[in-house]
Amino acid sequence: MIIPLAEQLRPDSLEGYLGQEHLIGEGAILRGAIESGKVPSMILWGAPGIGKTTLAYIISKQLQRTFYTLSAVSSGVKEVREVISKARETGDSPFLFIDEIHRFSKSQQDALLGAVEKGIVTFIGATTENPSFEVISPLLSRCQIYILKPLEERHLLKLLEQARIHLENNLGINIEISEQEAMLRISGGDARKLLNALELIVNAEMKEGSTVMITNEKTIKIIQQNLAMYDKTGEMHYDIISAFIKSMRGSDPNAAVYWLARMVHAGEDPKFIARRMLILASEDIGNANPNALLLATACFQAVDVIGYPECDLILSQTAIYLACSVKSNASYLAIRSAQKSLREAGDLPVPLHIRNAPTNLMKKIGYGKDYKYAHDFDNNFIEQEFLPEKIKGKNFYEPQNNPRENELRARLKNLWGKKYK
């Protein structure tokens, strides 16, 4: 059996683990739990290839406890119950690691609850999806959520050097990496993807006793020849969804349907696709066409009820509509601008005239004084300032040039004058 390079280089101690210093660095919260031996059930949330499985394995080895591992793709309630039964017999609260826990159904997740609550097993789940959406509330409440950050370039370069030395020693060849930018770009911060790329290039170029020279050009040529297939659990997962989103954002329904077909053919989770369209409907279309969000919401709900195979029609209809729709990212820019202002100016006080005044004392000290009730005036509007004094008059929302937002701009200009150009 050929063991992949990523598996060969998997570290077995915290000292050899790269990244996640905020969790397992000196004095960090998870490291403290590991060193004390009191590790809670947890969910590790982060992008692919940043060390979720490895961290779970290291934790079990550090504490010298039995480690059971299941994949939500190929396991179900039967396998979970078998592990829990074995755990009851041993009584040492072994670790039960479930990869891609977001793919477990509600009933499958329910099967874990009793064992986790009673401490029969210490559960570790790994997911690339937001646990708030994909993990049932009772299980969430019994687990600590640890967010893993993307690996930084320094981590990837260190890993690349370790892999180069390992391959040289095992294959008896010289490997010179004269350019690594293409490999880093292809990896997208995914350590497994980086190691797979290196192994692929070396295997393609290797001649006994020779030197393998790795350049950006050679990397791109070899990798592109091997990226034809889509694997919903592997490296192309995020590349294809990215192409799908960018096609809709770029108003190309043909490309959007093509990438959708690739995902449907591979059995991609339809709720994952629908959720991404929900985000796009608000981020990239927004008030230029409010119906986009309504249709995307209906799509998500319908897909959840119907499932495959028929839900591909609903996904297709929605993707085409979103791709053909007029675009605007004004709402996205507005909230990001407001958040930037918040970071820079801090939590500014609410102006007195728009504060709530439920008691006489509050009224006496000015809460709500001089507030003008819009419905008492013509057109249900009266000009007054609603922002804190320090940032009054500041614009966050700038309507963009499309029919719907031109209407909004005209209304705002009519009401506010120069404030909305």
Stockholm file with secondary structure:
# STOCKHOLM 1.0

chainA/1-421         MIIPLAEQLRPDSLEGYLGQEHLIGEGAILRGAIESGKVPSMILWGAPGIGKTTLAYIISKQLQRTFYTLSAVSSGVKEVREVISKARETGDSPFLFIDEIHRFSKSQQDALLGAVEKGIVTFIGATTENPSFEVISPLLSRCQIYILKPLEERHLLKLLEQARIHLENNLGINIEISEQEAMLRISGGDARKLLNALELIVNAEMKEGSTVMITNEKTIKIIQQNLAMYDKTGEMHYDIISAFIKSMRGSDPNAAVYWLARMVHAGEDPKFIARRMLILASEDIGNANPNALLLATACFQAVDVIGYPECDLILSQTAIYLACSVKSNASYLAIRSAQKSLREAGDLPVPLHIRNAPTNLMKKIGYGKDYKYAHDFDNNFIEQEFLPEKIKGKNFYEPQNNPRENELRARLKNLWGKKYK
#=GR chainA/1-421 SS CCCCHHHHTCCCSGGGCCSCHHHHSTTCHHHHHHHHTCCCCEEEECCTTSSHHHHHHHHHHHHTCCEEEEETTTCCHHHHHHHHHHHHHHCSCCEEEEETGGGSCHHHHHHHHHHHHHTSSEEEEEESSCHHHHSCHHHHHTSEEEECCCCCHHHHHHHHHHHHHHHHHHHTCEEEESCCHHHHHHHTTCHHHHHHHHHHHHHHHCCTTCEEEECHHHHHHHHHTTCCSCCTTSTTHHHHHHHHHHHHHTTCHHHHHHHHHHHHHTTCCHHHHHHHHHHHIIIIIGGGCTHHHHHHHHHHHHHHHHCTTTHHHHHHHHHHHHHHSCCCCHHHHHHHHHHHHHHHHCSCCCCGGGSCCCSHHHHHTTTTTTCCCGGGSGGGCCCCCCSCGGGTTCCCCCCCSSHHHHHHHHHHHHHHGGGCC
#=GC SS_cons         CCCCHHHHTCCCSGGGCCSCHHHHSTTCHHHHHHHHTCCCCEEEECCTTSSHHHHHHHHHHHHTCCEEEEETTTCCHHHHHHHHHHHHHHCSCCEEEEETGGGSCHHHHHHHHHHHHHTSSEEEEEESSCHHHHSCHHHHHTSEEEECCCCCHHHHHHHHHHHHHHHHHHHTCEEEESCCHHHHHHHTTCHHHHHHHHHHHHHHHCCTTCEEEECHHHHHHHHHTTCCSCCTTSTTHHHHHHHHHHHHHTTCHHHHHHHHHHHHHTTCCHHHHHHHHHHHIIIIIGGGCTHHHHHHHHHHHHHHHHCTTTHHHHHHHHHHHHHHSCCCCHHHHHHHHHHHHHHHHCSCCCCGGGSCCCSHHHHHTTTTTTCCCGGGSGGGCCCCCCSCGGGTTCCCCCCCSSHHHHHHHHHHHHHHGGGCC
//
